Amino acid sequence: MPTTVPNLLLVVAVALIDAQGRVLLAQRPPGKSMAGLWEFPGGKLHPGETPEAGLVRELKEELGLTVCATDLEPLTFASHAYPDFHLLMPLFSCRRWEGEPTPLEGQGLAWVFPAEFSAYPMPPADEPLARVIQASRAG
C-alpha cells in the first residue's frame, strides 16, 4: 500500500570541490532551524524550477558564485523524514565556478577534506551525502 507524504520538500545541494580536493561546507546561521550545523550549499527550489537552475540561482544568492548548469554533475540524493516534512535532496558535484565563495547570508564557510567531515556536525539528511562523497573520493 502506498504511503502518502503530506509535506514533501524538494531541496538541491552541491559539493563544490576545489583544486586540492576540499569540499565547501556552509554553517547554518543563528535563527534558522538546525543553526550551527554544517551542510552542503544549496536551497529550496522555486515552483517550476529545475534542480540545476535552482542550484545556479542559490549559489549566486548565498555565495556570490557564478556556476554554469553544464558544470553540475549529479552525484547522489538524500531522502529523509523529519518530524514535520519529508526532504528530498539531489546532490551535485561541481569543480568549476567563477568568483570566491562569500557568505552573503551570514553563514560560516569552511573548505574541508572529505576525510575530515566527521569534525563538522551535519543535519541528518546531509550525513549520508557526506558518506557518499567520502566513499566515491569525489573530493
N, C-alpha and C positions, 0 to 999 in steps of 0.2 A: 504494500500500500504506500503511495507517495506521501512524503512528509511536506507540509507547506511551510514556507519561510515567510513570516509576516513582514519582516523588515530586513530586506537584503540590501546591503550597502556595497557598491562597487567602487573600489579604490585602486589606483595604479601606483606602482613604485619602481624605482630604478636603483641598480647597483652601478654608480659611477666609479669606474676603475681607472686610476692614474697610471703613469708610465712605470712606477715602482711596484704596481700590483696592489696598491692600497684601495680600499673602498670608502666612499664618503658616507658617514653616518650623521644624522641630524638629531639633536636632542629636543624632545617636546618641551615647549616653553611653559613657564608658570601660567596657571589659569586654564590650561587645556586639560582634557582628560588624559590620564597617564603621564602627567607632567614629569619631566626628569628622565624618562626612558628614552633610549636611543632607537632610531628607526631608519629605514631606507627612505630617502626623499621621494616625495610624490604627493598625491592627494586625491580628493573625490573628483569623479567625472561629472561634467555637466550633462544634462539631458541631450541625447543625440551625438555626443562626442565619442570618438574612437579612443581606445586606451592610448595609442601613440600621440594623438593630438592633445589629449588631456595631460600627458606627461610633458610634452613640449611646453604647454602653457604653464603648468605647475612649476617646472624648473625655472622658467623666466620670472614668474611671480615670487617664488620663495627664495631663489638663489641668484637671480640675475644672469642666468646662463642661457645661451642660445644653442639649441640642440636641433639637429635635423631628424625627422622621424625615421629616415632611412638608416640612421646610425643606432637605432634602438633594436636590440636583438632579444626576442622572447627567451627567458631563462627558465622560469617555473611559475607557480602560483600558490597562494595560500587560500584555504577555505576554513574559516574559524568561527565558531559560535560564541559570541559574547552574550551576556545576560539579556541585553535589550535588542540585539540585532545580530545578523549573520554577515560576516565580512568575506567578500571575495576579492582577492588582490593579486592580479598578474604582476610579476616582477620581470623587468627587462634589465639587460646589461647595456652599458654604453661606455665606450672608450674615447669618444671624440666629442668635443663641445667647444664653444667659444666663450671666453670670459673666465674669471676666477670666482669660485663659489663664495657668495656673500650672504650672510644671514639676514635676509630682509624682513623676516617675521619674528625676530627676537630669539631664534633657536640657536643652540650651540652647534658647532660643526667639528667633526674630527675625521681625519684620514686614518683608517685602521686596516692593518693587515688581517685577512680573514682568520688566521690562527689566533688573533687576539680578541675576537668578537666576544668571548665569554666575560671579558672585563667591562663590557658595556651592556647593562641590563636592558632588555628589549621587551616591547609588548608581546603577548603570547602569539599573535599572528605572524610576527616577524621572525620568531625563533626558528621555525622550520625553513624559512627562506635563507637564514644565515647558515644553517647546516648544509643546504644545497650548494651554496657558494663555496663553503669550505670543501665539500666533497668533490666539486667539479673543478676546483682550482681555478675558478673564474677570475680570481684576483691574482 
